[in-house]
Amino acid sequence: MVPTLAKKGAASFVQSASTDPFTIEWYMKMTDNADVNKDLESHFTLKDPRFHETPTLIDFAVVFETFYKQHRKRSAMSALKLVPAVEENFFKDRCFADQRVAGANPYQLWRVTNKEGANGIEWKSLLEKKLNKDFDWDKIFKAALGKDGTDTLDQAINNGEVYVNIYTELDGVKMPKALLRDVKFNHTVLQMTSPIAFFVVTKAELGIKRLNPVAIQMDSTSDSKVYTPVDGKDWFLAKSFVQRADFNSLHLIRKRLKVHLYLDAPCTLVEKYFSEYHPIYQLIRQHCRAALETNKLFEIKLYGRSAPIYKVLSIDYSSALEIVNKEYQLMTFDDLDLLEDLKKRGVDDTEKLPYYPYRDDGKLLYQKLDEFADAYIDAYYVDDEEVVADNELQELVNELSADGKQGDFGGLGMVKKFPASIKSKATLRQVLTTLLWAFTGQHAATTYPILEYGGFVPNAPHRLFADSNGTATFSNLMFGNKAVALEIAELSSNLGGIHLDQLLDYSSKIEGKKGKEVVAKYHEELKTLNEQIVKANDKRVTEGFLPYPYLLPDYVTNSAST
């Protein structure tokens, strides 16, 4: 089970936030945003006639744009000169492939390898355990690569040209049959699957390397159908299965668990162990601003047993709880670390996989946060001995770490591969950098793309619906009706429509002079990084790729507050 260290009830947390000067701005923004989106939903439901009984893509686009125009100016996309519209490009294979590395869920892509134990996923293991052995994988990869050798696939794998999107967290997930009838649409919800999508990196026009889709297996069982880009409507259906898995996993695992729930423990323990003027408390407090309150609000409004999100997702409450707890048991502190995650998935090589904006912009921001953490630690700790002698720090990490053994609270935080004691400035720097990245860059990456990519149902079908015969068939009806479109647009706008503050904008709130100067210095340096990422995105669009503005420091918040 995910540990719950905060003792105050959810309703009490949210009520306190409405009067606490530290969180009242968050409370007002969350409330105002929810009210605006609810008014839009109500207006469209009651008064706007624009939606056909058999919906068109334009119908879905109108709903998306109705919500999006309310939030566009606050979106990171507003910082760019050229922005491809998702509703005009979602059906293209190029857009589908680019979203694996620059969309709302750029965390599922793994390099395929031939070496057991290497970073990435081994081809032999996939073939033996998950893939349809009756499908001619060699043939389809040869066609995609434009080669016809007897060892074409092996060579491509060894060259780092083969990648896979995989959703092991969704393996075997099924909704109870009683919940498969959608009340608002009066159609049967298609059961969740765990699709496997293969891609190759090939040279496109002007010698630019890019990901291209090769094949999609509809589920992770060896009897599942496989479709390729030549399969017409079945291919579009297969891509929709992948997009559905993408957004279900994003909401429950990438955002809910690996950002919000996982950061509950450190945000709770800094309040328990640090005095008000401890330098680490002064810093981390800003990065925990409204984080606990957001989690408690989510517990009440979004993820509770009767919450509306389970009327949108293809996963019911009980299954979601089971998935989250199972995935938590597999998590370690390394999962919060950008560099470790990229390395584990085998996608850290910029020559083999040149276009990966989440990775590239993320590494730039991560590096700046690392420099900031180093400077902040240097301002307060002269040497390693001072770190060891910091009793407040040592008591905190003893409880947070799964390996903590001291006293009654040792290990209660259950964070695996987190140090039970910190014995050097270097270790403190690494811990602080990883936490800062999770609070800021990773939260931004799991949250703000939802506004653009998650609100347009044909691109983000959180549910897919069977036809009148109860089978999975491509048509616009598989996306649902107006009620479904409105629910998804409202959800996406509630999650992606708020920016509480701006990264490192809090120097005036730091008590110590040394810390105040460090924060102010690095907040100023972020302006240069912001300009660098804007230019990189302009270049991406010019070269025909999707932009990725979500790690622009101007649009990254300090905490997981939405």
ABEGO torsion letter per residue (X at the ends): XBBBABABBAAAAAAAAAABAAAAAAAAAAAAAAAAAAAAAAAAAAABABBBABBBAAAAAAAAAAAAAAAAAABAAAABABBBBAAAAAABAAAAAAAAAABABAAABBBBBABBGBBEBBAAAAAAAABBAABBAAAAAAAAAGBABAAAAAAAAAAGABBBBBBAAABGBBBBAAAABBAAAGBBBBBBBBBBBBBBBBBBBGGBBBBBBABBBABABAABBBBBAAAEAAAAAAAAAAAAAAAAAAAAAAAAAAAAAAAAAAAAAAAAABBAABAAAAAAAAAABGAAAAAAAAAAAAABAABAAAAABABBAAAAAAAAAAAAAABBAAAABAAAAAAAAGAABAAABABBAAAAAAAAAAAAAAAAAAAAAAAABABAAAAAABAAAAAAAAAABAABABEAABGAAGBBGBBABBABAAAAAAAAAAAAAAABAAAAAAAAAAAAAAABAAABBABBBBBAAGBBBBBAAAAEBAAAAAAAAAAAAAAAABBABBBGAAAAABABAAAAAAAAAAAAAAAAAAAAAAAAAAAAAAAGBBBBAAABAAABBABBAX
